[in-house]
Amino acid sequence: MASTPHDDLLPLDGPFSPYVQEQIGWYVYLLRDPRNGEVFYVGKGKGNRVFQHAQDADTLPDTDKPKLSRIRVIHEDGRQVVTELVRHHIPTEQTAYLVEAAVIDAMRAVGLELTNAVSGHHSQLYGLASTWVAASIYDAPPLPEVDEPLVMFKIPKLWTPAMTEGDLYEATRGWWVLGPKARRAKYAVAVHRGVTRGVWRIEYWRERVPGDRDYTADDQPARTGFAGSPAPEMTHLLNRSVKSLRQGSGAVTIYLNCDDPSLPTSPLLAGAVAVRSAESERAPAQSRFVWQPQDIEIRDAQGTVVKPAGELFAPSTVRRDEANNPPTSTDAGRREDVAAMSSDGKTPPPTTADRPCARCGRPAQWLVTGGEHSAAPGRLLLYCNACRSEGAERLAVAIPLSVLDQDPQSLLLRLYRVGATRSDPDQVAEHLGLNPSGPWYTLARALRH
């Protein structure tokens, strides 16, 4: 849909005549900007409804609706809004609602930014959706065999195809009364009306604290929720029916493969640590960047470089609080809008001069872990470029400090979670200039022990 000037499309000079109004019936219309040809509003009506908006823009100057604001700018430019009918002679208002909703969805599907305040009639339930999602509403295939430990939550909030990923996550993550089995789960799954709608990798659990949804001072029994990250490796579980799984009467959770008490557990944060973690979770995400697996070097037991894969170093989205942390550049110069900050979210990390190489004392550029044939297997060390190159065959993981500084909590936690290091978190915090009381530190200690 090209955006070209529409000087050749002249608006109707005056409203519809009574005869036209009678014959035209219900209709769905567009408002188009004559300066660039863009459609900026879709509506339905009868009579002279299509012309009412231009009148409102002039007679209601204090109304700041986006639709009317744009019309005023058009009028100030000496132009008139172009009005077009998508469909007319529609027999009923109900049918007009359906046509309007379909047109809105189609316009937004091709990237048009409309000024409509709301979507069309019933569009959340029956509007734009992938064929996969639409089929699952009526006949979802059964959940495939799963080996990983999962906890499924039957969310109370109404799910629709239009529900955002953020809203679905918030509806799923908490707040629940759970037993010890939940901490053995590796993934959390959202279930609505017997069909899976979201899946996340569980990073940790924490108690509900002030500021969380529905929190009360006498929160008894204690309710918990998980902090999770996207799990693209588990998307094959989405839009699947779980109705064949064994479920307790009235239960809001379903556990799969969580019965073994020897399974590793995710940390549970409580008290002041839970409060600090909640504050970190709520930090504004005003800009984002992504570090990629290829930024990190991993070697096997023979010292051969292997391609990073799986959950160890999957791509991760990082938050930056723009108000407190002005953007800087990475040492590598490959990202221009990066927040170099420590895990407390406020203090810039030390410069490379403050982080000497463990072997030669020169400024370090890498965080490495000793490999199987090194003098200190699994130990986190700081290396300069030269020492990393000389001892590369003895290293298991090498992470550029320019990458680590973008996302220290996530990267360090993944090293601890998969057993790539057992270094003392206190020493790691000291060497890297990180906050030894932040959420990463508490979780690292729990994973280490």
Disulfide bonds with the S-S distance in Angstrom:
none
